[in-house]
């Protein structure tokens, strides 16, 4: 079974990353299916410091949950080597339900496709020509259950020639070098074939002549078989290597990571019934038919710290949402069936997840408890955010005790390091950047939380240029950046676009695309509600 991804929002902050990690660990500890924490963007400097502090790796990054070929219940038929005799390939083909089987080379890389049509066409050609070209001796021995006669036969690796059957009472015939001669207990015919140095002499239910000697006949491959001549003549064609008859040209194939939407168009326009599926190394892993695409199996996800489509993973409409755990306003994500939805008015999703550990009687590991305490501190801005509740503070204290660290020390880890560093203005802007749809208005709000806002304000022009580029690229009606200073208990607000909305919503003077909003530190509970009230 594919894992269930626990995913936070785009441009993830610490709460989004930690909540995904902690909830996946909780479900796995409870013995459920395999849950995997995932992220949709780069890890911020703040989150990286916290992960490093507790010795944890970042969740796996995914780009989309669109349905891929790997999500389908495709066929996994046997993959035959190009050198196997047709007999073995036919056995493999009839032993599975698909319309064709893949043929691979020594490295498992796709060489061709074999279908019953290919076999039928080969049989018709052989019936009209009765001629074999360079058939490996090993293949003949396998198909005819035969054994080699004489040392000279060991020096022949392949045989070529017209298939001739010696019937009882046949008149003497002239044999050519390129002949595969079948006979029974007919000493005269055997001697005539050896004198002509035929390519291959097949003794059908017969003993070799006494005067043959241990060495045999130079240049002639002699083998005996317990099968009668009629059956041998029929089965000779089954010794031909499958690479001679399989389809090798115009091989349309798909890869496991291809998206179903893209592949569907190709398959519907093609005349073939089966398509080989390749992995990242072009090795064959299965075959795809049209009926596999009728009811595809969707990726399964749990969403944490968001319930808004624009903030979620690309391709969400093709995934199966199992649960949502969040502390934001209700937004626009819809599901096709009832799901477990937990939404609580607290300052951090990590507070909810920590409570779920408590409800299930499970003590989180110290490193996980430390991560959750740090996430609560981050999302509540050291308990100064208006979104903070007494429950956030109590849960952070409990998690910090389990981790063996003080909240003051965690606060230093979260906020003390400078956010400027060597990052570009765009990288800082996008480190915690969310899009919103409010009453027909499309806007985006970035937030940087720090204790040294003066260093960031010095880069105001750089931020405004990056904001303008994003506004032009995505068509935002308004772009804002909150530079929230924990020590000042407020936010410097940079804005571009609908400046009248900023003036009316926050009752500030419009001046140089910047203003300071005292006691405004929450994007979710202060900025977005004020704009919603204005536009609603």
Buried (B, 14 or more C-beta within 10 A) or exposed (E): EBBBBBBBBBBBBBBBBBBBBBBBBBBBBEEEEEBBBBBBBBBBBBBBBBBEBBEBEBBEEBEBBBBBBBBBEBBEBEBBBBBBBBBBBBBBBEEBEBBBBBBBBEEBEBBBBBBEEBBEEBBEEBEEEBBBEEBBBEBBBBBBEBEBBBEBBEEBEBBBBBBBBBEEEEEEEEBEEBBBBBBBEBBEBBEBBBEBBBBBBBBBBBEBBEEBEEEBBEEBBBBBBEBEBEBBBEBBBBBBBBBBBBBEEEBEBBBBEBBBEEBBEEBEEEEBBBBBBBBEEBBBBBBBBBEBBEEBBBBBBBBBBBBBBBBBBBBBEBBBBBBBBBBBBEBEBEEEEEBEBBBEEBBBBBBBBBBBBEEEEEEBBBBBBBBBBBBBBBBBBBBBBBBBBEBBBEBBEBBBBBBEBEBEEBBEBBBEBEBBEEBEBBBBBBBBBBBBEBEEBBBBBBBBBBBBBEEBBEBBEBBBEBBBBBBEEEEBBBBBBBBBBBEBBBBBBBBBBBEEBBBBBBEBEEEEBBBBBEEBBBBBBBBBBBBBEBBE
